[in-house]
Amino acid sequence: MRFSVNVPNFGDFSDARNVAALAVAAEEAGWDALFLWDHVVHRKDSPRPVGDPWMLLTAAALATTRIGLGTLVTPVPRRRPHQLARQVATLDRISGGRVVFAAGLGGPVEDEYGSFGEPTDEVLLAERLDEGLGLLEAYWTGEPVTHHGRHFHAEDVALLPPPVQRPRPPVWIAGFWPHRRPMRRAARWDGAVPLFESAGHGSAPPVDELRDLVAYVRRHRPGDRRDAPFEVVVGGVSPGQDAAAARDVVGPLRDAGATWWDERLPLRDPRLSHLGTVLRRAEQGPPRL
């Protein structure tokens, strides 16, 4: 099992220097990855400083040498695929091939999309997500791309240089369980980042629900992908230095099929975007199983 630290791209973490400091501490303490949220406003009724996640992660990449870097998650439907492909490829090259790309619809939809005149119909956004993911994969080959889809177009264009990772960075897909469609989408890619309706952000999911999700994804893996590695990312708050308590929290989830534990505070915790709090937890190191 691998372990990551998860923080929003607002509050203290809108400052690239703070994100870089956290990345260094996490790397030194033995964490495997640092993941940032990807919001433009998050919630309009709570204005706060917000940083661009790809610039924040660039600062982290330049300050570290080993730790994985990425977003949890990037809303592909509100981005132009060619620009996003370029950002991800650039970060992958700067970091020496350490990027994980996680994608989803994002939200809150009214705040993050509607505020800027973007569509808010989730069916349409799901179409844009699937079409955008296909385009990203094509752009990351470095080969010329021609595409005439319902939502996006490209005419004989090659985006160079491609990412370091070949054939592309790993792609994880987010969604709420027990909704099936996002997990069927995830089954076509390299990993699932589920949130659970029965457990909020920052709370470990019920083991039986995770087991059901893992079995569902396995049943829907395409034949040519069935034996390929597949990551299942769950998270919450784990005990910092109590190995027995950490085993009680994380161990059953690992046994149910989780391959990553993502350390994250609850959404409503006032310390969620506080550097000092997250830094202290990061310095304690990942759960000891």
ZIURKA-V16163 format. One record per pair of residues at least 4 apart in sequence whose ideal C-beta (glycine too) atoms are under 7 Angstrom apart, sorted by sequence separation. I is the first residue (numbers start at 1). GAP is how many residues later the second one is. D is the distance in Angstrom with one decimal. If there is no record, write none. Layout:
i:I gap:GAP d:D
i:I gap:GAP d:D
//
This chain:
i:9 gap:4 d:5.9
i:10 gap:4 d:5.3
i:16 gap:4 d:6.2
i:17 gap:4 d:6.4
i:18 gap:4 d:6.4
i:19 gap:4 d:6.3
i:20 gap:4 d:6.5
i:21 gap:4 d:6.5
i:22 gap:4 d:6.1
i:23 gap:4 d:6.3
i:24 gap:4 d:6.3
i:25 gap:4 d:6.1
i:27 gap:4 d:6.9
i:51 gap:4 d:6.7
i:52 gap:4 d:6.6
i:53 gap:4 d:6.0
i:54 gap:4 d:6.5
i:56 gap:4 d:6.8
i:57 gap:4 d:6.2
i:58 gap:4 d:6.5
i:59 gap:4 d:6.5
i:60 gap:4 d:6.1
i:75 gap:4 d:6.9
i:79 gap:4 d:6.6
i:80 gap:4 d:6.6
i:81 gap:4 d:5.9
i:82 gap:4 d:6.6
i:83 gap:4 d:6.5
i:84 gap:4 d:6.3
i:85 gap:4 d:6.1
i:86 gap:4 d:6.1
i:87 gap:4 d:6.5
i:88 gap:4 d:6.2
i:89 gap:4 d:6.4
i:90 gap:4 d:6.3
i:91 gap:4 d:5.9
i:95 gap:4 d:6.1
i:108 gap:4 d:6.0
i:109 gap:4 d:5.1
i:110 gap:4 d:4.4
i:111 gap:4 d:5.6
i:114 gap:4 d:6.8
i:121 gap:4 d:6.6
i:122 gap:4 d:6.2
i:123 gap:4 d:6.9
i:124 gap:4 d:6.6
i:125 gap:4 d:6.3
i:126 gap:4 d:6.6
i:127 gap:4 d:6.2
i:128 gap:4 d:5.7
i:129 gap:4 d:6.4
i:130 gap:4 d:6.7
i:131 gap:4 d:6.5
i:132 gap:4 d:6.3
i:133 gap:4 d:6.6
i:134 gap:4 d:6.5
i:135 gap:4 d:6.1
i:136 gap:4 d:6.2
i:149 gap:4 d:6.9
i:165 gap:4 d:4.9
i:175 gap:4 d:5.9
i:180 gap:4 d:6.0
i:181 gap:4 d:6.6
i:182 gap:4 d:6.4
i:183 gap:4 d:6.5
i:199 gap:4 d:4.2
i:205 gap:4 d:5.6
i:206 gap:4 d:7.0
i:207 gap:4 d:6.3
i:208 gap:4 d:6.5
i:209 gap:4 d:6.4
i:210 gap:4 d:6.3
i:211 gap:4 d:6.5
i:212 gap:4 d:6.3
i:213 gap:4 d:6.4
i:214 gap:4 d:6.4
i:215 gap:4 d:6.5
i:216 gap:4 d:6.6
i:217 gap:4 d:6.7
i:221 gap:4 d:5.2
i:242 gap:4 d:6.2
i:243 gap:4 d:6.4
i:244 gap:4 d:6.8
i:245 gap:4 d:6.6
i:246 gap:4 d:5.6
i:247 gap:4 d:4.2
i:250 gap:4 d:6.1
i:251 gap:4 d:6.4
i:252 gap:4 d:6.3
i:254 gap:4 d:5.5
i:265 gap:4 d:4.4
i:274 gap:4 d:6.7
i:275 gap:4 d:5.6
i:276 gap:4 d:6.4
i:277 gap:4 d:6.8
i:278 gap:4 d:6.1
i:279 gap:4 d:6.3
i:8 gap:5 d:5.9
i:9 gap:5 d:6.4
i:13 gap:5 d:5.8
i:26 gap:5 d:4.1
i:51 gap:5 d:4.9
i:74 gap:5 d:7.0
i:79 gap:5 d:4.5
i:92 gap:5 d:5.8
i:107 gap:5 d:6.2
i:109 gap:5 d:6.7
i:113 gap:5 d:3.9
i:119 gap:5 d:5.2
i:147 gap:5 d:6.5
i:148 gap:5 d:5.5
i:163 gap:5 d:6.0
i:186 gap:5 d:6.8
i:199 gap:5 d:6.6
i:205 gap:5 d:5.2
i:221 gap:5 d:4.8
i:253 gap:5 d:4.3
i:267 gap:5 d:6.9
i:7 gap:6 d:4.8
i:12 gap:6 d:5.1
i:13 gap:6 d:5.5
i:106 gap:6 d:5.8
i:113 gap:6 d:6.6
i:114 gap:6 d:4.8
i:119 gap:6 d:6.5
i:139 gap:6 d:5.9
i:147 gap:6 d:6.3
i:163 gap:6 d:5.5
i:176 gap:6 d:6.9
i:177 gap:6 d:6.6
i:186 gap:6 d:3.9
i:195 gap:6 d:6.4
i:199 gap:6 d:4.6
i:239 gap:6 d:3.9
i:265 gap:6 d:6.2
i:271 gap:6 d:4.1
i:92 gap:7 d:4.2
i:113 gap:7 d:5.1
i:138 gap:7 d:4.7
i:147 gap:7 d:4.4
i:175 gap:7 d:2.2
i:199 gap:7 d:6.6
i:239 gap:7 d:5.0
i:265 gap:7 d:4.8
i:26 gap:8 d:5.4
i:42 gap:8 d:6.8
i:61 gap:8 d:5.8
i:76 gap:8 d:6.9
i:91 gap:8 d:5.3
i:146 gap:8 d:6.2
i:174 gap:8 d:6.9
i:175 gap:8 d:6.0
i:198 gap:8 d:5.9
i:238 gap:8 d:5.3
i:41 gap:9 d:6.6
i:60 gap:9 d:5.7
i:138 gap:9 d:6.9
i:145 gap:9 d:4.8
i:146 gap:9 d:5.9
i:173 gap:9 d:6.4
i:183 gap:9 d:6.0
i:196 gap:9 d:4.2
i:40 gap:10 d:6.6
i:110 gap:10 d:6.1
i:146 gap:10 d:5.2
i:239 gap:10 d:6.8
i:23 gap:11 d:5.0
i:39 gap:11 d:6.1
i:88 gap:11 d:6.0
i:109 gap:11 d:5.0
i:175 gap:11 d:6.8
i:183 gap:11 d:6.9
i:198 gap:11 d:6.3
i:238 gap:11 d:5.3
i:250 gap:11 d:5.1
i:22 gap:12 d:6.7
i:57 gap:12 d:4.9
i:135 gap:12 d:5.9
i:144 gap:12 d:5.2
i:145 gap:12 d:5.8
i:173 gap:12 d:5.1
i:238 gap:12 d:5.8
i:88 gap:13 d:5.6
i:109 gap:13 d:6.7
i:144 gap:13 d:6.5
i:145 gap:13 d:6.9
i:173 gap:13 d:3.7
i:196 gap:13 d:5.9
i:144 gap:14 d:4.6
i:7 gap:15 d:6.8
i:38 gap:15 d:4.7
i:143 gap:15 d:6.0
i:37 gap:16 d:6.9
i:142 gap:16 d:6.1
i:173 gap:16 d:5.4
i:5 gap:17 d:7.0
i:36 gap:17 d:4.6
i:105 gap:17 d:6.4
i:135 gap:17 d:5.7
i:142 gap:17 d:6.9
i:172 gap:17 d:6.8
i:177 gap:17 d:4.6
i:53 gap:18 d:5.2
i:131 gap:18 d:4.9
i:142 gap:18 d:5.5
i:171 gap:18 d:4.3
i:172 gap:18 d:6.2
i:214 gap:18 d:5.9
i:263 gap:18 d:6.6
i:131 gap:19 d:6.7
i:135 gap:19 d:6.8
i:142 gap:19 d:6.9
i:171 gap:19 d:5.2
i:172 gap:19 d:3.6
i:173 gap:19 d:6.1
i:174 gap:19 d:4.3
i:175 gap:19 d:6.1
i:176 gap:19 d:5.2
i:177 gap:19 d:5.3
i:178 gap:19 d:6.9
i:194 gap:19 d:5.9
i:234 gap:19 d:5.5
i:36 gap:20 d:5.9
i:105 gap:20 d:5.1
i:131 gap:20 d:5.3
i:132 gap:20 d:6.5
i:139 gap:20 d:4.7
i:142 gap:20 d:3.6
i:170 gap:20 d:4.3
i:172 gap:20 d:6.6
i:173 gap:20 d:6.8
i:5 gap:21 d:5.0
i:36 gap:21 d:6.2
i:105 gap:21 d:6.6
i:131 gap:21 d:5.8
i:141 gap:21 d:6.5
i:170 gap:21 d:6.4
i:172 gap:21 d:5.0
i:176 gap:21 d:5.7
i:69 gap:22 d:6.9
i:140 gap:22 d:5.6
i:13 gap:23 d:7.0
i:127 gap:23 d:6.6
i:128 gap:23 d:4.9
i:140 gap:23 d:5.5
i:238 gap:23 d:6.7
i:105 gap:24 d:6.2
i:127 gap:24 d:6.5
i:210 gap:24 d:6.3
i:234 gap:24 d:4.7
i:192 gap:25 d:5.8
i:232 gap:25 d:5.5
i:238 gap:25 d:6.2
i:5 gap:26 d:5.5
i:34 gap:26 d:6.0
i:69 gap:26 d:5.8
i:103 gap:26 d:6.7
i:141 gap:26 d:6.9
i:232 gap:26 d:5.0
i:235 gap:26 d:6.2
i:261 gap:26 d:6.2
i:4 gap:27 d:6.3
i:9 gap:27 d:4.9
i:74 gap:27 d:7.0
i:76 gap:27 d:4.8
i:232 gap:27 d:5.3
i:233 gap:27 d:4.2
i:234 gap:27 d:6.7
i:235 gap:27 d:3.2
i:3 gap:28 d:5.4
i:4 gap:28 d:6.0
i:9 gap:28 d:5.0
i:74 gap:28 d:6.7
i:77 gap:28 d:6.2
i:78 gap:28 d:6.5
i:140 gap:28 d:4.1
i:231 gap:28 d:4.8
i:234 gap:28 d:6.8
i:235 gap:28 d:6.4
i:236 gap:28 d:6.6
i:237 gap:28 d:6.4
i:3 gap:29 d:5.4
i:4 gap:29 d:3.9
i:5 gap:29 d:5.2
i:6 gap:29 d:4.8
i:7 gap:29 d:6.1
i:8 gap:29 d:4.5
i:9 gap:29 d:6.6
i:10 gap:29 d:6.6
i:69 gap:29 d:5.4
i:70 gap:29 d:5.6
i:73 gap:29 d:4.2
i:74 gap:29 d:5.5
i:75 gap:29 d:6.4
i:205 gap:29 d:5.7
i:231 gap:29 d:5.8
i:233 gap:29 d:5.5
i:235 gap:29 d:4.6
i:2 gap:30 d:4.1
i:4 gap:30 d:6.6
i:9 gap:30 d:6.1
i:61 gap:30 d:6.2
i:68 gap:30 d:5.1
i:69 gap:30 d:5.9
i:70 gap:30 d:3.6
i:72 gap:30 d:5.0
i:73 gap:30 d:5.7
i:75 gap:30 d:6.0
i:103 gap:30 d:6.3
i:183 gap:30 d:6.3
i:187 gap:30 d:4.8
i:204 gap:30 d:6.7
i:4 gap:31 d:5.4
i:67 gap:31 d:6.9
i:70 gap:31 d:6.0
i:71 gap:31 d:5.8
i:73 gap:31 d:4.3
i:75 gap:31 d:2.6
i:137 gap:31 d:6.0
i:186 gap:31 d:6.2
i:10 gap:32 d:5.9
i:62 gap:32 d:6.8
i:68 gap:32 d:5.5
i:70 gap:32 d:5.9
i:177 gap:32 d:6.4
i:204 gap:32 d:3.9
i:34 gap:33 d:5.8
i:38 gap:33 d:4.4
i:54 gap:33 d:4.6
i:58 gap:33 d:6.0
i:61 gap:33 d:4.9
i:73 gap:33 d:6.9
i:183 gap:33 d:5.8
i:187 gap:33 d:4.0
i:203 gap:33 d:5.1
i:33 gap:34 d:6.0
i:37 gap:34 d:7.0
i:57 gap:34 d:5.8
i:61 gap:34 d:3.9
i:78 gap:34 d:6.5
i:183 gap:34 d:5.5
i:187 gap:34 d:5.0
i:188 gap:34 d:6.2
i:202 gap:34 d:5.6
i:14 gap:35 d:4.0
i:16 gap:35 d:6.6
i:32 gap:35 d:6.8
i:33 gap:35 d:3.4
i:34 gap:35 d:5.9
i:35 gap:35 d:5.5
i:36 gap:35 d:5.6
i:37 gap:35 d:6.6
i:38 gap:35 d:6.6
i:78 gap:35 d:5.7
i:202 gap:35 d:6.1
i:254 gap:35 d:6.9
i:14 gap:36 d:5.4
i:15 gap:36 d:6.8
i:31 gap:36 d:6.5
i:32 gap:36 d:5.9
i:33 gap:36 d:6.8
i:35 gap:36 d:6.5
i:38 gap:36 d:4.4
i:58 gap:36 d:6.0
i:177 gap:36 d:5.1
i:180 gap:36 d:6.9
i:184 gap:36 d:5.0
i:11 gap:37 d:5.8
i:14 gap:37 d:3.7
i:19 gap:37 d:4.5
i:23 gap:37 d:3.6
i:27 gap:37 d:4.8
i:33 gap:37 d:6.8
i:35 gap:37 d:4.2
i:38 gap:37 d:6.5
i:54 gap:37 d:6.1
i:61 gap:37 d:6.9
i:75 gap:37 d:6.8
i:250 gap:37 d:5.0
i:10 gap:38 d:4.9
i:11 gap:38 d:6.7
i:13 gap:38 d:6.9
i:133 gap:38 d:6.9
i:251 gap:38 d:5.8
i:10 gap:39 d:6.2
i:16 gap:39 d:6.3
i:20 gap:39 d:4.3
i:24 gap:39 d:5.2
i:27 gap:39 d:5.6
i:191 gap:39 d:6.0
i:250 gap:39 d:6.1
i:10 gap:40 d:4.5
i:16 gap:40 d:5.2
i:19 gap:40 d:5.8
i:20 gap:40 d:5.3
i:23 gap:40 d:5.7
i:24 gap:40 d:6.1
i:27 gap:40 d:4.2
i:78 gap:40 d:5.7
i:190 gap:40 d:6.4
i:191 gap:40 d:3.3
i:192 gap:40 d:5.4
i:193 gap:40 d:4.6
i:9 gap:41 d:6.1
i:19 gap:41 d:5.3
i:23 gap:41 d:5.0
i:26 gap:41 d:6.0
i:190 gap:41 d:6.5
i:191 gap:41 d:6.8
i:192 gap:41 d:6.9
i:240 gap:41 d:5.9
i:246 gap:41 d:3.7
i:9 gap:42 d:5.1
i:191 gap:42 d:6.4
i:214 gap:42 d:6.5
i:246 gap:42 d:5.6
i:247 gap:42 d:5.5
i:16 gap:43 d:3.7
i:20 gap:43 d:4.1
i:210 gap:43 d:6.0
i:214 gap:43 d:3.4
i:241 gap:43 d:5.5
i:246 gap:43 d:6.3
i:9 gap:44 d:4.7
i:23 gap:44 d:6.1
i:240 gap:44 d:3.8
i:204 gap:45 d:5.9
i:207 gap:45 d:4.7
i:211 gap:45 d:4.4
i:243 gap:45 d:4.0
i:207 gap:46 d:6.3
i:210 gap:46 d:4.6
i:211 gap:46 d:6.5
i:9 gap:47 d:6.0
i:210 gap:47 d:6.5
i:77 gap:48 d:4.2
i:210 gap:48 d:6.3
i:204 gap:49 d:6.4
i:207 gap:49 d:5.0
i:238 gap:49 d:4.4
i:77 gap:51 d:3.8
i:81 gap:51 d:4.6
i:85 gap:51 d:5.1
i:89 gap:51 d:6.4
i:76 gap:52 d:6.9
i:77 gap:52 d:5.2
i:84 gap:52 d:6.6
i:76 gap:53 d:5.0
i:81 gap:54 d:4.2
i:85 gap:54 d:3.8
i:77 gap:55 d:6.6
i:81 gap:55 d:5.5
i:85 gap:55 d:6.1
i:130 gap:55 d:6.9
i:76 gap:56 d:4.1
i:76 gap:57 d:6.2
i:82 gap:57 d:6.4
i:81 gap:58 d:6.9
i:172 gap:59 d:6.2
i:172 gap:61 d:6.6
i:202 gap:62 d:5.3
i:201 gap:63 d:6.5
i:202 gap:63 d:5.1
i:203 gap:63 d:6.6
i:202 gap:64 d:3.2
i:43 gap:65 d:6.4
i:201 gap:65 d:6.3
i:202 gap:65 d:6.2
i:6 gap:66 d:5.9
i:200 gap:66 d:6.2
i:201 gap:66 d:4.3
i:33 gap:67 d:6.5
i:44 gap:67 d:5.0
i:97 gap:67 d:3.6
i:200 gap:67 d:6.1
i:202 gap:67 d:6.6
i:38 gap:68 d:7.0
i:43 gap:68 d:5.7
i:93 gap:68 d:6.4
i:96 gap:68 d:6.3
i:97 gap:68 d:4.7
i:101 gap:68 d:4.9
i:103 gap:68 d:6.6
i:42 gap:69 d:7.0
i:100 gap:69 d:6.4
i:101 gap:69 d:6.9
i:104 gap:69 d:6.5
i:41 gap:70 d:5.6
i:89 gap:70 d:6.9
i:93 gap:70 d:6.8
i:99 gap:70 d:4.6
i:100 gap:70 d:5.4
i:101 gap:70 d:5.3
i:102 gap:70 d:4.1
i:103 gap:70 d:6.0
i:104 gap:70 d:3.4
i:41 gap:71 d:6.5
i:44 gap:71 d:6.3
i:81 gap:71 d:5.7
i:92 gap:71 d:3.9
i:93 gap:71 d:5.5
i:103 gap:71 d:7.0
i:104 gap:71 d:6.4
i:40 gap:72 d:6.0
i:82 gap:72 d:6.8
i:89 gap:72 d:6.8
i:92 gap:72 d:5.1
i:100 gap:72 d:6.5
i:102 gap:72 d:6.1
i:39 gap:73 d:6.5
i:86 gap:73 d:5.9
i:89 gap:73 d:5.9
i:92 gap:73 d:5.9
i:41 gap:74 d:6.4
i:85 gap:74 d:5.6
i:89 gap:74 d:4.5
i:88 gap:75 d:6.7
i:82 gap:77 d:6.6
i:92 gap:77 d:5.6
i:88 gap:81 d:6.3
i:102 gap:91 d:5.3
i:73 gap:101 d:4.3
i:73 gap:120 d:6.2
i:72 gap:121 d:6.0
i:35 gap:227 d:6.7
i:6 gap:229 d:6.2
i:31 gap:251 d:6.6
i:1 gap:253 d:4.9
i:22 gap:253 d:6.9
i:29 gap:253 d:5.9
i:25 gap:254 d:5.7
i:29 gap:254 d:5.5
i:29 gap:255 d:6.9
i:30 gap:255 d:5.0
i:31 gap:255 d:5.4
i:4 gap:256 d:6.2
i:6 gap:256 d:4.9
i:22 gap:256 d:6.3
i:26 gap:256 d:4.6
i:29 gap:256 d:4.3
i:30 gap:256 d:5.9
i:1 gap:257 d:7.0
i:2 gap:257 d:6.8
i:6 gap:257 d:6.3
i:18 gap:257 d:4.9
i:22 gap:257 d:5.9
i:25 gap:257 d:4.9
i:1 gap:258 d:6.1
i:2 gap:258 d:5.2
i:3 gap:258 d:5.1
i:4 gap:258 d:4.8
i:5 gap:258 d:5.2
i:6 gap:258 d:4.0
i:25 gap:258 d:5.3
i:1 gap:259 d:6.9
i:4 gap:259 d:6.7
i:1 gap:260 d:6.2
i:3 gap:260 d:6.9
i:13 gap:260 d:5.7
i:22 gap:260 d:6.1
i:12 gap:261 d:5.5
i:11 gap:262 d:2.6
i:12 gap:262 d:5.8
i:10 gap:263 d:5.6
i:11 gap:263 d:6.9
i:12 gap:263 d:3.9
i:8 gap:264 d:6.2
i:8 gap:265 d:5.1
i:7 gap:271 d:5.7
i:5 gap:273 d:6.9
i:5 gap:277 d:5.3
i:3 gap:283 d:3.4
i:3 gap:284 d:6.6
i:1 gap:288 d:6.8
//
